[in-house]
Amino acid sequence: MPSLTAPPATTREPWRRVGPPPHRPNIFASMVRGIGGRHWTFKVGTVLLTVIVLVLVLTPWIAPHDPATQDLTNRLAGPSAEHWFGTDHLGRDVLSRLMWGGRFSVTIAAITLTICAVAGTILGALAARRGGWIDELVMRTVDVLVCFPDVVVALFLIALFGTGYGTLIAALTITGWTPFARLMRGLALEINAKEYIEAAEILGSPKWFILFRHVIPNALRPVAAMSFLRFGHKLITVGALSYLGLGVQPPDSDWGKMLLDAQPYMERAPWVGILAGAAIFVTALSVTMIGQGLDLSKPRGPRPQETPTAGTADNESTASTTIEQGTAP
Amino acid sequence: MLMFLIRRTLVLMVTLLVVSVLAFLIPYAGEGDPARKILRARVNDPALTQDQVNALTHELGLDRALHLQYFDWLKQTLTGDFGLSYTSRSPVGDLVLPALSVSITLALSALLLALVFAVPLGIVAATRRGSKLDNAVTFVSQSAVSAPEYWIGPVLVLVFARYLGWLPSGGWNGIAYIVMPATALALRPLGYFTQVTRAAMSEVLAAPYITAARSRGLSFPKTLLRHGMRNSMLPVMTLFSFWFAGLMGGSVVIEVIFNIPGMGRLLYTSVVNNDIPVIQGGMMWILTLAVVVNTVTDLLYGVLNPAIRVTHA
């Protein structure tokens, strides 16, 4: 009988034995831990976002009414025990429509954000690691795309390809990956100078392994902060396009579309429009608070609170400093 | 500096090339005969028979290879001639330039308004880091950043135009018409400006030259003005020009809500009506201007900031 045990792969690929880098942060663990002692905006934001996400996930079970059922005898009714947030111009329950609409808004924002974050992070890290013409190509593309306004790019794509979810996501992705690339490039340049990268290179780790095992994992916290900060921006842009009738297409509806539909009745039934806008606002605020909270609490080691003494003169790349360099409207 | 200029000019040209190819392709996308669409922009005659279309198509070279047509089109557009708008039948340039001046006015008023509130807020927060006031400023700036302008806008209209009747609800006819749209538009940049001012000012205040100035007996307000402001305003200026470039064409929703004849609304209506010449002209103008403004900003940044100038030299 020949032995069934393969020779350990590690003898041929010693770099695979390399353990996790020394400061590798566990984003989820540190976020959960963080609720106890991090920056206050982080705590408030986390609570808000948890509630919102729970409500949106549980919508099919907890929505009080069907969002599409019309009751024309009970149009534009004010808040009541039956309809907590009143009814809209077709007599539909506003609360149920807000819950179902939110699922659309948040999902589209989350999808585009994920694509942007992954693409931007990989391209930025690649630019920093490889340098040369790749760096030049990526960063000059960023320079250009970063100053294109989201809505204008969306209009351009709609002129070319018509409206649709594909166009919508593409439009938001084209401009959306650039801040991630800038941030990641800055972080990767710092990480490049670390000893563990040198060690990994000496061990003969392949380039892709260093990139995905050492460089990107060590930059996850600022990237996570940036993701939260950009999430609010995406949500607002998705809403803007729906408000213009170019985002969500009927019969689907989202918060921006609800705001648009409520517009003619703003005077008679202001709560419909105000609530739809407030939903976007509160959700965007919650993620912004989380993002800034993550950014303001320092990454290195367990550090319970931020020292309130004047000035931190560190030059590390953080999500906020990258946003300073440019956040297109 | 010269290398920087050459590089950025190259980038600008490549951008223009890509944008122009995409704009050129708009008539070929979607349904309908591209030749007919292009002719509609060139010939001021609504009822063309198929024979006339065929003749003109050949005459104008619209039956040739796509790349040859592109070069013809590019030559024409580089002189500023994008043809006639489908809807108003006037040359695209006559529509774009007035709209652009309206949008620039609106963008500047909104951003200046944002700056006036953001800089003091940011400085106050930076000088009292960790205090209740600092936390309040942080919360205000986060709220401002998260407030969609298409929510604030209608609410402002409801309160100040409908209920109180102080301001006109839409249009573009003087100072009173700027107030509400500029306010709605100012909120998000206000939030970002505040955050950036606070961050830059905190960093500057921790610098040794501030301690040096204070130890020489300079009062704190004077130190702030002479040393703090000068060194912390650069990032704010960069962000300002960034938003300016974006708002020249990007204030679409606000211009639609307030019925302002600016660039954003022009682009929006042209897309909705599929007014191809206006889309092409508008996009080329706006995207080019955005890149130009940002290139100039980056250049100015190098000129104004000696630290960067040295490293680039």
Interface residues (C-beta under 8 A of the other chain):
Chain A: W40 T41 R140 D143 V144 V146 C147 F148 P149 D150 V151 V152 L155 F156 I158 A159 L160 F161 G162 G232 I236 G239 A240 Y243 L244 G245 L246 G256 L259 Q263 M266 E267 P270 G273 I274 A276 G277 A278 I280 F281 A284 L285 T288 M289 Q292 E306 P308 T309 A310 G311 T312 A313 S320 T321 I323 E324 Q325 G326 T327 A328 P329
Chain B: R7 R8 V11 T15 L22 A23 L25 I26 A29 G30 R129 G130 S131 N135 T138 F139 Q142 S143 V145 S146 A147 P148 E149 Y150 W151 I152 P154 V155 V157 L158 R162 R188 P189 Y192 Q195 V196 A199 A200 S202 E203 L205 A206 A207 P235 T238 L239 F242 W243 A245 G246 L247 G249 G250 S251 V252 V253 V256 G264 L267 Y268 V271 V272 N274 I276 I279 M283 I286 L287 A290 V291 V293 N294 D298
